[in-house]
Amino acid sequence: MTVKSLGNPFSKDTDLRHGQSCSCDTCQATATPQTAHMSSDDMLEQAVESAIVRSVFGHSDIGRRSFMGMVGGTTAAAALASVFPLDAAKAAILDNLGTPEKTDLNIGFVPITCATPIIMAEPLGFYSRYGLNAKVIKTAGWAVARDKSLSGEYDASHMLTPMPLAMTLGAGSIAEPYIMPAVENINGQAIVLANEHLDKRDPKQWKGFTFGVPFEYSMHNFLLRYYVAEFGLDPDVDIQIRVVPPPEMVANLRAGNLDGYLSPDPFNQRAVYEGIGFIHILTKEIWEGHPCCAFAAPLSFATELPNTYGALLKSIIDATQYASNPDNRKEISSAIAPTNYLNQPVTVIEQVLTGTYADGLGEVQRVPDRIDFDPFPWQSMGVWILTQMKRWGYIEGDVDYKKVAEQVYLAADARKVMTDLGYDAPADNYKSHMIMGKSFDPAQPEAYVDSFAIKAD
């Protein structure tokens, strides 16, 4: 399998890195790291087993593989189970059995309203509620967020929902197992056009336009591509798509470098506020309830610091549920407006979060769920994102959509924490989705990719 690299234009391919320590048939056939074909449960079980071996035998230099080589897999499993049941260990990882192993955390965020739960959890006390001293750090863009997370500078990070999938696969970066146990927001994006294009509301008129998106591996990129393709435009031929950090969107629109953009807020609303653009369409009109941003971390964060991981996930999910209540949106707007967070006028943020906003076309719209907050990471959403990565050439070859989605989108973790905190959680991990009138069946991803007339060659 190959993956499309970062950069513009979105066309250069690069081979995935080969696994360094695995000689199994799957790794050799797909040239992916050993962990890439393991489920999160498999990796968690391996981490638990290794910890138990060290505890039982008192040797830090005896690993799981050495022990199993000495006594055999069946004997090893029996011995470990007699000392400490693995199923109980895995079930207990989110039970907060002790205080967080690490309380001082660095959490990256890009200054957009999609990061609302991660940001507001600091000033409104959600991190401290669960024993954490978390510092949220403003980050210029998604490439920086990715690199600081990979380097370990950030313990966890606000990410776009496609990013942990791409990072796990090694698309655009080295392959590193990542987990996404919670979605931050649903909806919350829009297509904005410069005022000079008031007479070009039909996307068929957009040939030759240049659009900005915040990152290649983003819902913004995939939704923009989907949208224009439904109107007969090939996004790799008929328009140009540039990666522009969200805080630079408005300036580039004003300077004429962009004809429009599909961006997170508040920069859609800021274009209207500045009188230089108008809202063409909210992305919720393309896909009602689509995911946007998320809370993500390296898999190692959860396996090495399970109590810290559990406390942080509880903080994020609790804050996300608080943000989902419209009655709290004005309070939240004031909390996240300051310079060290979004650095935006409160009125701009309120228009986004409350859904009562000027559209730049002379009307005031009332759309309470223009942005909404739902932490559950539907694995079917992960499968859809992977189909679009395949459709547009970001990944090639055979893709085990379900396996990758389940490895990264930890629905079981979210469900457990939501239930523990007294919130309703879906009983299933998959559901069908409707995008521009076309139903997506997550059980038939390859047929879905093949059904599109416009896709990468």
C-alpha positions as CSV (number, residue, x, y, z in Angstrom):
1,M,0.0,0.0,0.0
2,T,1.3,3.5,-0.8
3,V,0.2,6.8,0.6
4,K,0.1,10.3,-0.8
5,S,2.7,12.6,0.7
6,L,2.1,16.0,2.3
7,G,2.6,19.1,0.2
8,N,1.1,20.8,-2.7
9,P,-0.1,19.7,-5.2
10,F,-1.7,16.7,-3.5
11,S,-0.3,14.2,-5.9
12,K,3.1,12.8,-5.0
13,D,3.2,9.2,-3.7
14,T,5.7,7.6,-1.3
15,D,6.1,4.1,-0.1
16,L,5.2,3.3,3.5
17,R,8.1,2.5,5.8
18,H,8.8,-1.2,6.4
19,G,8.3,-2.5,9.9
20,Q,11.6,-2.7,11.8
21,S,11.0,-5.8,13.9
22,C,8.2,-7.9,12.5
23,S,8.6,-10.6,9.9
24,C,5.0,-11.9,9.9
25,D,3.3,-12.4,6.6
26,T,1.0,-9.4,7.0
27,C,3.9,-7.0,7.7
28,Q,6.0,-8.4,4.9
29,A,3.1,-8.2,2.4
30,T,2.0,-4.7,3.3
31,A,5.2,-3.1,4.4
32,T,3.7,-1.6,7.5
33,P,5.1,-1.6,11.0
34,Q,4.2,-4.5,13.3
35,T,1.6,-2.5,15.3
36,A,-0.2,-1.4,12.2
37,H,-2.1,-4.7,11.8
38,M,-2.7,-5.1,15.6
39,S,-5.9,-4.0,17.1
40,S,-5.8,-1.6,20.1
41,D,-7.0,-4.5,22.2
42,D,-4.1,-6.6,21.0
43,M,-1.6,-3.9,21.8
44,L,-3.1,-3.2,25.2
45,E,-3.0,-6.9,26.0
46,Q,0.7,-7.0,25.0
47,A,1.5,-4.1,27.2
48,V,-0.4,-5.6,30.2
49,E,1.3,-9.0,29.7
50,S,4.8,-7.3,29.5
51,A,4.1,-5.4,32.7
52,I,2.9,-8.6,34.5
53,V,6.0,-10.5,33.3
54,R,8.3,-7.9,34.8
55,S,6.3,-7.8,38.0
56,V,6.2,-11.6,38.4
57,F,9.8,-12.4,37.5
58,G,11.4,-9.2,38.8
59,H,13.5,-8.6,35.7
60,S,13.2,-5.5,33.7
61,D,15.2,-7.3,30.9
62,I,12.8,-10.2,30.5
63,G,10.2,-9.2,27.9
64,R,7.1,-11.0,26.8
65,R,8.7,-12.4,23.8
66,S,11.7,-13.9,25.7
67,F,9.4,-15.4,28.3
68,M,7.1,-16.9,25.8
69,G,10.1,-18.3,23.9
70,M,11.3,-20.0,27.1
71,V,8.1,-21.6,28.3
72,G,5.8,-21.6,25.2
73,G,2.8,-19.6,24.3
74,T,0.2,-21.8,26.0
75,T,2.1,-22.1,29.2
76,A,2.8,-18.4,29.2
77,A,-0.8,-17.5,28.8
78,A,-1.8,-19.9,31.6
79,A,0.9,-18.5,33.9
80,L,-0.1,-14.9,33.3
81,A,-3.8,-15.6,33.7
82,S,-3.2,-17.4,37.0
83,V,-1.4,-14.4,38.4
84,F,-3.5,-11.6,36.9
85,P,-6.5,-12.1,34.6
86,L,-5.8,-10.1,31.4
87,D,-9.4,-9.5,30.7
88,A,-9.8,-7.9,34.1
89,A,-6.7,-5.8,33.5
90,K,-7.9,-4.5,30.2
91,A,-11.4,-3.7,31.6
92,A,-9.9,-1.9,34.5
93,I,-7.7,0.5,32.5
94,L,-10.3,3.3,32.5
95,D,-11.6,2.7,36.0
96,N,-9.2,5.3,37.5
97,L,-7.9,2.8,40.0
98,G,-5.3,5.2,41.2
99,T,-4.2,8.8,40.9
100,P,-2.8,9.9,37.5
101,E,0.8,8.7,37.0
102,K,1.5,12.1,35.4
103,T,-0.4,15.2,36.3
104,D,1.4,17.9,34.4
105,L,0.4,17.6,30.8
106,N,0.9,19.6,27.6
107,I,-2.0,19.5,25.2
108,G,-1.8,21.2,21.8
109,F,-4.7,23.0,20.1
110,V,-5.2,24.9,16.9
111,P,-7.2,28.1,17.7
112,I,-10.5,27.2,16.2
113,T,-14.0,26.7,17.7
114,C,-13.8,23.0,17.0
115,A,-11.3,22.8,19.8
116,T,-13.8,24.3,22.3
117,P,-13.9,21.3,24.7
118,I,-10.1,21.0,24.9
119,I,-9.7,24.7,25.4
120,M,-12.5,25.4,27.8
121,A,-11.5,22.5,30.0
122,E,-8.6,24.6,31.3
123,P,-10.4,27.9,32.3
124,L,-13.6,26.1,33.4
125,G,-11.8,23.6,35.5
126,F,-12.5,20.3,33.9
127,Y,-8.9,19.1,33.9
128,S,-8.4,20.0,37.6
129,R,-11.7,18.2,38.4
130,Y,-10.0,14.9,37.5
131,G,-6.6,15.7,39.2
132,L,-4.8,17.0,36.2
133,N,-2.7,20.2,35.7
134,A,-3.1,20.4,32.0
135,K,-1.7,23.2,30.0
136,V,-3.3,23.9,26.6
137,I,-0.8,25.2,24.1
138,K,-1.8,27.3,21.0
139,T,-0.4,25.8,17.9
140,A,-0.1,27.5,14.5
141,G,-1.4,24.6,12.3
142,W,-1.9,21.0,11.9
143,A,1.5,20.0,10.6
144,V,3.0,21.6,13.7
145,A,0.5,19.8,15.9
146,R,1.3,16.5,14.3
147,D,5.1,17.0,14.6
148,K,5.0,18.1,18.2
149,S,2.8,15.1,19.1
150,L,5.1,12.7,17.3
151,S,8.1,14.2,19.1
152,G,6.5,13.8,22.5
153,E,6.4,17.6,23.1
154,Y,2.6,17.2,23.4
155,D,1.2,14.4,25.6
156,A,-2.1,14.6,23.6
157,S,-3.5,16.9,21.1
158,H,-6.5,18.4,19.4
159,M,-6.4,16.8,15.9
160,L,-8.6,16.6,12.8
161,T,-10.5,13.3,12.7
162,P,-8.6,12.0,9.7
163,M,-5.2,12.7,11.2
164,P,-4.8,9.7,13.7
165,L,-5.9,7.4,10.9
166,A,-3.3,8.9,8.5
167,M,-0.6,8.8,11.2
168,T,-1.3,5.2,12.1
169,L,-1.0,4.3,8.4
170,G,2.1,6.4,7.8
171,A,0.3,8.7,5.4
172,G,2.2,12.0,5.3
173,S,4.4,11.1,8.3
174,I,6.2,8.1,9.8
175,A,3.8,5.4,10.9
176,E,3.0,5.6,14.6
177,P,0.0,3.9,16.2
178,Y,-2.4,6.7,17.3
179,I,-5.8,6.5,19.1
180,M,-8.8,8.7,18.9
181,P,-11.1,8.0,21.9
182,A,-13.2,11.1,21.5
183,V,-14.6,13.4,18.9
184,E,-14.6,17.1,19.8
185,N,-17.2,18.6,17.5
186,I,-19.6,17.7,14.8
187,N,-20.6,20.1,12.0
188,G,-18.9,23.4,12.6
189,Q,-17.4,24.2,9.1
190,A,-18.5,26.2,6.1
191,I,-17.6,27.1,2.5
192,V,-16.9,30.8,2.3
193,L,-16.5,32.7,-0.9
194,A,-15.0,36.2,-1.5
195,N,-17.6,38.9,-2.0
196,E,-16.5,39.3,-5.6
197,H,-18.1,35.9,-6.3
198,L,-21.6,36.9,-5.1
199,D,-22.8,36.0,-8.6
200,K,-21.2,32.6,-8.6
201,R,-23.3,30.6,-6.2
202,D,-23.4,27.6,-8.5
203,P,-20.3,25.4,-8.0
204,K,-20.3,24.6,-11.7
205,Q,-19.0,28.2,-12.1
206,W,-16.0,27.5,-9.9
207,K,-13.6,26.2,-12.5
208,G,-10.2,27.9,-12.0
209,F,-11.0,28.9,-8.4
210,T,-8.4,28.5,-5.7
211,F,-9.6,27.2,-2.3
212,G,-8.0,26.9,1.0
213,V,-8.2,24.0,3.4
214,P,-6.4,23.8,6.8
215,F,-4.7,20.4,6.1
216,E,-4.6,17.6,3.6
217,Y,-5.8,15.0,6.1
218,S,-8.9,16.9,7.1
219,M,-12.6,16.7,6.8
220,H,-12.4,20.1,5.2
221,N,-10.4,18.8,2.3
222,F,-12.5,15.7,1.9
223,L,-15.8,17.5,2.2
224,L,-14.7,20.2,-0.3
225,R,-13.6,17.5,-2.8
226,Y,-16.9,15.6,-2.3
227,Y,-19.0,18.7,-2.7
228,V,-17.4,20.0,-6.0
229,A,-17.3,16.5,-7.4
230,E,-21.0,16.1,-7.0
231,F,-21.3,19.2,-9.2
232,G,-19.1,17.6,-11.9
233,L,-15.8,19.3,-11.0
234,D,-12.6,17.3,-10.6
235,P,-10.9,18.8,-7.5
236,D,-7.5,17.8,-8.8
237,V,-8.0,19.4,-12.3
238,D,-10.8,22.0,-12.2
239,I,-9.9,23.9,-9.0
240,Q,-6.7,24.4,-7.0
241,I,-6.7,23.4,-3.3
242,R,-4.0,24.9,-1.0
243,V,-3.2,24.1,2.6
244,V,-3.6,27.3,4.6
245,P,-3.4,27.5,8.4
246,P,-6.8,28.5,9.7
247,P,-5.6,31.8,11.3
248,E,-4.3,32.9,7.8
249,M,-7.5,32.1,5.9
250,V,-9.1,35.6,6.2
251,A,-5.9,37.5,5.3
252,N,-5.5,35.3,2.2
253,L,-9.1,35.9,1.2
254,R,-8.7,39.6,1.6
255,A,-5.4,39.6,-0.4
256,G,-7.1,37.7,-3.3
257,N,-4.9,34.7,-2.9
258,L,-8.0,32.6,-2.3
259,D,-11.4,32.7,-4.0
260,G,-12.8,30.8,-1.1
261,Y,-12.1,28.3,1.6
262,L,-13.6,25.4,3.5
263,S,-12.4,26.3,7.0
264,P,-13.2,25.7,10.6
265,D,-14.8,28.6,12.5
266,P,-14.4,31.2,13.7
267,F,-12.7,32.1,10.4
268,N,-15.9,31.6,8.3
269,Q,-17.7,34.1,10.5
270,R,-14.7,36.3,10.7
271,A,-14.8,36.8,6.9
272,V,-18.4,38.0,7.2
273,Y,-17.4,40.2,10.3
274,E,-14.6,41.8,8.2
275,G,-17.0,42.3,5.3
276,I,-14.8,40.4,2.8
277,G,-16.7,37.2,2.3
278,F,-20.0,35.4,2.6
279,I,-21.1,31.9,3.8
280,H,-22.0,29.8,0.7
281,I,-23.0,26.7,2.6
282,L,-22.6,25.2,6.1
283,T,-21.0,21.7,5.9
284,K,-23.9,20.3,8.0
285,E,-25.9,20.8,4.8
286,I,-23.4,18.5,3.0
287,W,-23.4,15.9,5.8
288,E,-25.5,16.5,8.9
289,G,-23.6,15.5,12.0
290,H,-20.3,14.9,10.3
291,P,-17.2,14.7,12.5
292,C,-14.6,17.5,12.5
293,C,-12.0,17.6,15.2
294,A,-11.0,15.2,17.9
295,F,-8.9,14.4,21.0
296,A,-6.0,12.1,20.0
297,A,-2.8,10.7,21.4
298,P,-0.1,8.1,20.7
299,L,-1.3,4.6,21.7
300,S,1.7,4.5,24.1
301,F,0.2,7.3,26.1
302,A,-2.8,5.1,27.0
303,T,-0.8,1.9,27.7
304,E,2.1,3.5,29.7
305,L,0.0,6.0,31.7
306,P,-3.5,4.3,32.0
307,N,-4.7,6.4,34.9
308,T,-3.6,9.6,33.3
309,Y,-5.2,8.6,30.1
310,G,-8.5,7.7,31.9
311,A,-8.5,11.0,33.8
312,L,-7.8,13.0,30.6
313,L,-10.5,11.2,28.6
314,K,-13.0,11.9,31.4
315,S,-12.0,15.6,31.4
316,I,-12.5,15.8,27.6
317,I,-15.8,13.9,27.4
318,D,-17.2,15.8,30.4
319,A,-16.3,19.2,28.8
320,T,-17.7,18.0,25.4
321,Q,-21.0,17.2,27.0
322,Y,-21.1,20.5,28.8
323,A,-20.5,22.3,25.5
324,S,-23.3,20.3,23.9
325,N,-25.8,22.2,26.0
326,P,-26.8,25.4,24.2
327,D,-27.5,27.1,27.5
328,N,-23.7,27.0,28.2
329,R,-22.6,28.5,24.9
330,K,-22.4,32.2,25.8
331,E,-20.3,31.4,29.0
332,I,-18.0,29.2,26.9
333,S,-17.7,31.9,24.2
334,S,-16.3,34.3,26.9
335,A,-14.0,31.7,28.3
336,I,-12.3,30.8,25.0
337,A,-12.1,34.3,23.4
338,P,-9.0,35.6,25.2
339,T,-5.7,36.1,23.5
340,N,-4.1,32.9,24.8
341,Y,-7.0,30.9,23.4
342,L,-8.8,31.9,20.2
343,N,-8.0,35.6,20.3
344,Q,-11.3,36.6,18.7
345,P,-14.1,39.0,19.5
346,V,-16.6,37.4,21.7
347,T,-19.4,38.3,19.4
348,V,-17.8,36.3,16.5
349,I,-17.5,33.2,18.7
350,E,-21.1,33.6,20.0
351,Q,-22.4,33.7,16.5
352,V,-20.7,30.4,15.8
353,L,-21.6,28.6,19.0
354,T,-25.2,29.9,19.3
355,G,-26.0,29.5,15.6
356,T,-27.5,33.0,15.3
357,Y,-25.3,34.7,12.8
358,A,-25.0,37.1,9.9
359,D,-24.4,35.2,6.6
360,G,-22.8,38.0,4.6
361,L,-25.8,38.0,2.2
362,G,-27.8,40.4,4.2
363,E,-29.6,37.8,6.3
364,V,-29.4,36.7,9.9
365,Q,-29.6,32.9,10.1
366,R,-30.7,30.8,13.1
367,V,-29.1,27.3,13.1
368,P,-28.6,26.2,16.7
369,D,-26.5,23.1,15.6
370,R,-24.3,25.0,13.2
371,I,-21.7,23.5,15.4
372,D,-22.4,20.8,18.0
373,F,-20.5,18.6,20.3
374,D,-20.7,14.8,20.6
375,P,-17.7,12.8,21.8
376,F,-18.7,9.4,20.5
377,P,-16.2,8.2,17.8
378,W,-18.3,6.3,15.4
379,Q,-16.1,3.7,13.7
380,S,-18.3,4.0,10.6
381,M,-17.1,7.7,10.3
382,G,-13.5,6.4,10.3
383,V,-14.4,4.0,7.5
384,W,-15.9,6.8,5.5
385,I,-12.8,9.0,5.9
386,L,-10.6,6.1,4.7
387,T,-12.8,5.6,1.6
388,Q,-12.1,9.3,0.7
389,M,-8.4,8.8,1.3
390,K,-8.6,5.9,-1.1
391,R,-10.9,7.8,-3.5
392,W,-8.4,10.7,-3.9
393,G,-5.2,8.7,-3.9
394,Y,-3.9,9.4,-0.4
395,I,-3.7,5.6,0.2
396,E,-3.5,3.0,-2.5
397,G,-3.8,-0.8,-2.7
398,D,-5.8,-3.0,-0.4
399,V,-7.2,-1.3,2.7
400,D,-8.7,-3.1,5.7
401,Y,-11.1,-0.2,6.4
402,K,-12.8,-1.8,9.4
403,K,-9.6,-3.0,11.1
404,V,-7.9,0.4,10.8
405,A,-11.0,2.3,12.0
406,E,-11.4,0.0,15.0
407,Q,-7.7,0.3,15.9
408,V,-7.8,4.1,16.0
409,Y,-11.4,5.1,16.8
410,L,-11.8,3.7,20.4
411,A,-15.5,3.6,20.6
412,A,-15.5,1.2,23.6
413,D,-13.4,3.6,25.6
414,A,-15.7,6.5,24.9
415,R,-18.7,4.4,25.7
416,K,-17.3,3.3,29.0
417,V,-16.4,6.9,30.1
418,M,-19.7,8.3,28.9
419,T,-21.6,5.7,30.9
420,D,-19.4,6.1,34.0
421,L,-20.1,9.9,33.9
422,G,-23.9,9.3,33.5
423,Y,-24.2,10.2,29.8
424,D,-26.1,8.3,27.2
425,A,-23.8,6.4,24.8
426,P,-24.7,4.6,21.6
427,A,-24.8,0.8,21.8
428,D,-23.3,0.3,18.4
429,N,-20.1,1.4,16.7
430,Y,-21.3,1.6,13.2
431,K,-24.2,3.2,11.4
432,S,-25.1,4.3,7.9
433,H,-24.5,8.0,7.0
434,M,-26.1,10.2,4.4
435,I,-23.9,12.6,2.5
436,M,-25.5,14.9,-0.1
437,G,-28.4,12.4,-0.5
438,K,-26.2,9.4,-1.0
439,S,-26.2,6.7,1.6
440,F,-22.9,5.3,2.9
441,D,-22.9,1.7,4.1
442,P,-19.8,1.1,6.2
443,A,-20.0,-2.6,5.4
444,Q,-19.4,-2.0,1.7
445,P,-16.5,0.6,1.6
446,E,-14.8,-0.6,-1.6
447,A,-18.1,-0.7,-3.5
448,Y,-18.7,2.9,-2.3
449,V,-15.3,4.1,-3.6
450,D,-16.0,2.4,-6.9
451,S,-19.4,4.0,-7.2
452,F,-17.9,7.5,-7.9
453,A,-17.4,8.7,-11.4
454,I,-14.9,11.3,-10.3
455,K,-11.9,10.0,-8.4
456,A,-8.1,9.8,-8.6
457,D,-6.7,7.9,-11.6
